[in-house]
Amino acid sequence: MADRQDSWTTSLNARAGALALAVCAPLNLILHMQGPSLGPLNYAVWLGVSFGVLCFCDEMGAGRPLNRAGLILFAAAFCADTVGMLSVDPIVVARAGLLYAFATLGALVFWSVALMHRRETARAIGAIGAVVGGGALALLVAAHLLLGAATILGFSQLFVAIEAPGRSSFAALAAIDAVLCVWCLAISALLWTGRLRR
């Protein structure tokens, strides 16, 4: 009886997380693309994404090292998003955007590698997520090392914005939010259908 009740509670957790990710991840992308004028609404949506991510980590096993590492990086992205929204100094906003980019992509890579330890569909989504997230991280590092040369997806804009306050890093952050959105939708499907379990 207790096992049956635990299974129902876990299923409720997975479904709540799936709904939060399916609704809030696309809204996060849309609102981030609207700029800082909708910052407070975007922050509320970001809280919804965070709820979905916590449900995902709970289902994956919060005590496992890859899931914990991803959660810590996601918390850093959350803090960076908060600082970026509250700050009026363009250099601080640019640095917060850079931290947001690295932390979000890093979290997705860790969680994708953790998914690769699952079966079938979850393993495939994990492999795709690891390749896309790792590739985006490599482009971000290349943009830092070869400032101006690695302009694919506009990642060099993140570093230019630090040196020249007021420059927009919109394209790079939009690309990162798009990767996050697609990943969240895939995870939402796994959570909703119960395919996340081993």
Secondary structure, DSSP 8 states (H G I E B T S, - for coil): -HHHHHHHHHHHHHHHHHHHHHHHHHHHHHHHHT-GGGHHHHHHHHHHHHHHHHHHHHHH-TTSHHHHHHHHHHHHHHHHHHHHHH---HHHHHHHHHHHHHHHHHHHHHHHHHHTTS-HHHHHHHHHHHHHHHHHHHHHHHHHHTTTT--GGGTHHHHHHHHSTT---HHHHHHHHHHHHHHHHHHHHHHHHTTT--
